[in-house]
């Protein structure tokens, strides 16, 4: 039977069996799953590591719901060189068995590679203007994603995953990541004290986070959630960036700084471990990383950004 819960007003409120089952599964993984890593946030959102989820159960749950997942990626200017590998590895590892719309934002639509797609998966090219600086491309991403959420994503997909193009999928990335709002732990800071986080520290910026605040440091290269939540996030970040611009300030890590401010104020309902954002060339392969799922492609950042 469903558990009977009581509100402060002493009115009975019934919790669905689905929610009870979900909470039991979370508790089982907390007590019998990974012991070597943090698996719950202080606000009781799960942190997703290998060994903390049953993909067969989750796949069945999301197939019953008949969800479609959107994956946004920006291939602007010379970043187009990374798109083919990104799409090919996504077809091999991303949301296998589920419907996917790839949304490619680009200023070079004629150069988008033709990659064979599985059934139920579509590649949709969205032409957008380029920008002189890579920082502007990064920051305008929030505006463009927010705009297209309102124009079409709300009608076309159930969840939206926002990713960087200069990466590749190396292992399974599936429905275990999906939630109303998720962020990904930055691989350089997942074991660090918050005093070390490179938040925006200037009070003049809307991205400002004081040194005595902060939960985690999130990577701007992989975040998402329901389309409605991503719309709220991207719209809020864009508005904050425009307010900064009007005041003559640019956050230290651009859209990522504003993302971290937003996720401090609006706690994500799921957090992805650094398995979902890793750079083996810089960080090696520590024992706690059972799998490396979404990884950086070796590159010369200066050469790519400035040519």
Long-range contacts (C-beta under 8 A, 24 or more apart in sequence): 25-54, 25-57, 29-53, 36-288, 37-273, 37-288, 41-215, 41-216, 41-267, 41-271, 42-215, 43-267, 45-179, 45-267, 45-268, 45-269, 45-270, 45-271, 46-270, 46-271, 47-185, 47-270, 47-271, 47-272, 47-273, 48-176, 48-177, 48-270, 48-271, 48-272, 48-273, 48-275, 48-276, 49-273, 49-275, 49-290, 50-275, 50-290, 50-291, 51-290, 53-176, 55-172, 55-174, 55-175, 55-176, 58-174, 58-175, 58-176, 59-97, 59-98, 59-174, 59-175, 61-175, 62-98, 62-175, 62-178, 63-97, 63-98, 65-158, 66-99, 67-98, 67-99, 67-158, 67-159, 67-175, 67-178, 68-98, 68-99, 68-100, 68-101, 68-156, 68-157, 68-158, 68-159, 69-95, 69-98, 69-99, 69-100, 69-101, 69-157, 69-158, 69-159, 69-160, 69-161, 69-175, 69-178, 70-100, 70-101, 70-103, 70-153, 70-156, 70-157, 70-159, 70-160, 70-161, 70-227, 71-95, 71-100, 71-101, 71-102, 71-103, 71-160, 71-161, 71-163, 72-103, 72-105, 72-145, 72-160, 72-161, 72-162, 72-163, 73-102, 73-103, 73-104, 73-105, 73-163, 73-164, 73-165, 74-105, 74-106, 74-137, 74-141, 74-144, 74-164, 74-165, 75-104, 75-105, 75-106, 75-108, 75-112, 75-165, 76-105, 76-106, 76-107, 76-128, 76-130, 76-131, 76-137, 77-107, 77-108, 77-130, 77-137, 78-304, 78-307, 79-137, 79-165, 79-166, 79-304, 80-106, 80-108, 80-111, 80-112, 81-304, 82-165, 82-166, 82-167, 82-297, 82-299, 83-112, 83-113, 83-165, 84-113, 84-115, 85-168, 85-297, 86-163, 86-165, 86-166, 86-167, 86-168, 86-169, 87-113, 87-115, 87-123, 88-115, 89-168, 89-169, 89-170, 90-169, 91-115, 91-116, 91-117, 91-118, 91-121, 92-169, 93-169, 93-170, 93-171, 93-172, 93-173, 93-293, 94-169, 94-173, 94-174, 95-173, 95-174, 95-175, 96-172, 96-174, 98-174, 98-175, 101-156, 101-157, 103-148, 103-153, 105-141, 105-144, 134-305, 134-306, 135-250, 135-254, 138-220, 138-254, 138-255, 138-256, 139-241, 139-254, 139-255, 141-255, 142-234, 142-235, 142-237, 142-238, 142-241, 142-255, 142-258, 143-234, 143-238, 145-230, 145-234, 146-231, 146-234, 146-235, 146-238, 149-227, 149-228, 149-230, 149-231, 149-234, 150-231, 153-227, 153-230, 153-231, 154-227, 154-228, 154-231, 157-227, 158-226, 158-227, 159-224, 159-225, 159-226, 159-227, 160-224, 160-225, 160-226, 160-227, 160-230, 161-222, 161-223, 161-224, 162-222, 162-223, 162-224, 162-230, 163-221, 163-222, 163-294, 164-220, 164-221, 164-222, 166-296, 166-297, 166-299, 166-304, 167-221, 167-294, 167-295, 167-296, 167-297, 168-294, 168-295, 168-297, 169-293, 169-294, 170-292, 170-293, 170-294, 170-295, 171-291, 171-292, 171-293, 172-291, 172-293, 173-276, 173-293, 173-294, 177-224, 177-270, 177-272, 177-276, 178-224, 178-225, 178-270, 179-225, 179-268, 179-269, 179-270, 180-225, 180-226, 180-229, 180-269, 181-224, 181-225, 181-226, 181-229, 181-230, 181-233, 181-263, 181-266, 181-268, 181-269, 181-270, 182-223, 182-224, 182-225, 182-268, 182-269, 182-270, 182-271, 182-272, 183-216, 183-218, 183-219, 183-223, 183-259, 183-263, 183-268, 183-271, 183-272, 184-218, 184-219, 184-221, 184-222, 184-223, 184-271, 184-272, 184-273, 184-274, 184-276, 184-277, 185-216, 185-217, 185-218, 185-219, 185-271, 185-272, 185-273, 185-274, 185-277, 186-216, 186-217, 186-218, 186-219, 186-274, 186-277, 187-219, 187-274, 187-277, 187-278, 187-279, 187-283, 188-283, 189-216, 189-217, 190-216, 190-217, 190-273, 190-274, 192-217, 197-260, 198-252, 198-253, 199-252, 199-257, 199-260, 199-261, 200-251, 200-252, 200-253, 200-257, 200-260, 200-261, 201-252, 202-249, 202-252, 204-247, 204-249, 205-244, 205-249, 205-251, 205-257, 206-240, 206-241, 206-243, 206-244, 206-251, 206-258, 206-261, 207-240, 207-244, 207-251, 207-252, 207-257, 207-258, 207-260, 207-261, 208-261, 209-260, 209-261, 209-264, 213-264, 214-260, 214-264, 215-263, 215-264, 215-267, 216-271, 217-260, 218-256, 218-259, 218-260, 218-263, 218-268, 219-256, 219-277, 220-253, 220-254, 220-255, 220-256, 220-259, 221-277, 222-272, 222-276, 222-277, 222-294, 223-259, 225-268, 225-269, 232-266, 233-259, 233-262, 233-266, 236-262, 237-262
